[in-house]
Structures are given as structure tokens and as C-alpha cells.
Amino acid sequence: MEAVHQRDPDFANANDSPVVASALRQIEVIGEDRKGFKWILVVITMLGTGTSLYGFSKWQNGVQKIDDSIKELELEKLKLEVAKLKGE
């Protein structure tokens, strides 16, 4: 604001106009909205991170254990097949 006053001395007299008062109020509202927007982003980020961690733990403790068991059985089966083929 100070830079505007230096460039246009008549602007100091224009502060009394409703247009300038409205513009100044809009600037204040924008500043307040930025603070609220920041907190909204923080909450969304925390929810996303929490959901991701929950999903990963469910996958790790459920799906991955079953998949590991299946792969171990397949490996054991292949070893038996190879041993059988070598014996022939």
C-alpha cells in the first residue's frame, strides 16, 4: 500500500471511496481464506495418509500372507517335479 501512496498521492484521498474500501476488504478476506484453505489441505493430506497406511497394513497382514503361502507351495511343487524328472 505504501508503494501505491508514493506513486499516486491522490490515492490517499481516494481511501474514503466505497470502491477502495471494498477492494481493501476483499484483500483481507483473501488473506483469511488462504489460512482456512491451508488447514483444509492439511486435513485432506492427513486423511489420505491415514487411509493409505490403513490399506497397506490390511494388505500386508491379509493378502500378502496368502500370496506368500501360495508362492511357497508352488516352489515346493516345482522342486518335487524337478526331482521327479531327474530321477527318471
C-alpha positions as CSV (number, residue, x, y, z in Angstrom):
1,M,0.0,0.0,0.0
2,E,2.8,2.4,0.8
3,A,4.3,2.0,-2.7
4,V,0.9,2.9,-4.2
5,H,0.7,6.0,-2.0
6,Q,4.2,7.1,-3.2
7,R,3.3,6.7,-6.9
8,D,-0.2,8.3,-6.6
9,P,-0.6,10.9,-3.9
10,D,-4.3,11.3,-4.8
11,F,-4.8,7.7,-3.8
12,A,-4.6,8.7,-0.1
13,N,-7.7,10.9,-0.7
14,A,-9.4,8.0,-2.6
15,N,-9.3,5.8,0.5
16,D,-12.7,7.2,1.5
17,S,-14.4,5.9,-1.6
18,P,-16.6,2.8,-1.3
19,V,-14.8,1.1,-4.2
20,V,-11.4,1.3,-2.4
21,A,-13.0,0.2,0.9
22,S,-14.5,-2.8,-0.9
23,A,-11.2,-3.7,-2.5
24,L,-9.4,-3.5,0.8
25,R,-12.0,-5.7,2.4
26,Q,-11.6,-8.2,-0.4
27,I,-7.8,-8.3,0.2
28,E,-8.5,-9.0,3.9
29,V,-10.9,-11.8,3.0
30,I,-8.4,-13.4,0.6
31,G,-5.8,-13.4,3.3
32,E,-8.2,-15.1,5.7
33,D,-9.3,-17.6,3.1
34,R,-5.7,-18.6,2.5
35,K,-5.4,-19.6,6.2
36,G,-8.5,-21.7,6.0
37,F,-7.5,-23.3,2.7
38,K,-4.2,-24.3,4.2
39,W,-5.9,-26.1,7.1
40,I,-8.3,-27.8,4.7
41,L,-5.3,-29.1,2.7
42,V,-3.6,-30.3,5.9
43,V,-6.7,-32.3,6.9
44,I,-7.1,-33.8,3.5
45,T,-3.4,-34.8,3.5
46,M,-3.7,-36.4,6.9
47,L,-6.8,-38.3,5.9
48,G,-5.1,-39.5,2.7
49,T,-2.0,-40.6,4.6
50,G,-4.0,-42.4,7.3
51,T,-6.2,-44.2,4.7
52,S,-3.1,-45.2,2.8
53,L,-1.4,-46.6,5.9
54,Y,-4.6,-48.5,6.9
55,G,-4.9,-50.0,3.5
56,F,-1.3,-51.0,3.4
57,S,-1.5,-52.7,6.8
58,K,-4.6,-54.6,5.7
59,W,-2.9,-55.8,2.5
60,Q,0.3,-56.7,4.3
61,N,-1.5,-58.7,7.0
62,G,-4.1,-60.3,4.8
63,V,-3.5,-60.5,1.1
64,Q,0.3,-60.7,1.2
65,K,0.4,-63.6,3.7
66,I,-1.9,-65.6,1.5
67,D,0.1,-64.8,-1.6
68,D,3.3,-65.8,0.2
69,S,1.8,-69.2,1.2
70,I,0.7,-69.8,-2.4
71,K,4.2,-69.0,-3.7
72,E,5.9,-71.3,-1.2
73,L,3.6,-74.2,-2.2
74,E,4.3,-73.5,-5.9
75,L,8.0,-73.5,-5.2
76,E,7.8,-76.8,-3.3
77,K,5.7,-78.3,-6.1
78,L,8.3,-77.2,-8.7
79,K,11.1,-78.7,-6.6
80,L,9.3,-82.0,-6.4
81,E,8.6,-82.0,-10.2
82,V,12.3,-81.3,-10.9
83,A,13.4,-84.0,-8.5
84,K,11.0,-86.5,-10.2
85,L,12.3,-85.6,-13.7
86,K,15.9,-86.0,-12.6
87,G,15.0,-89.4,-11.1
88,E,13.6,-90.7,-14.4
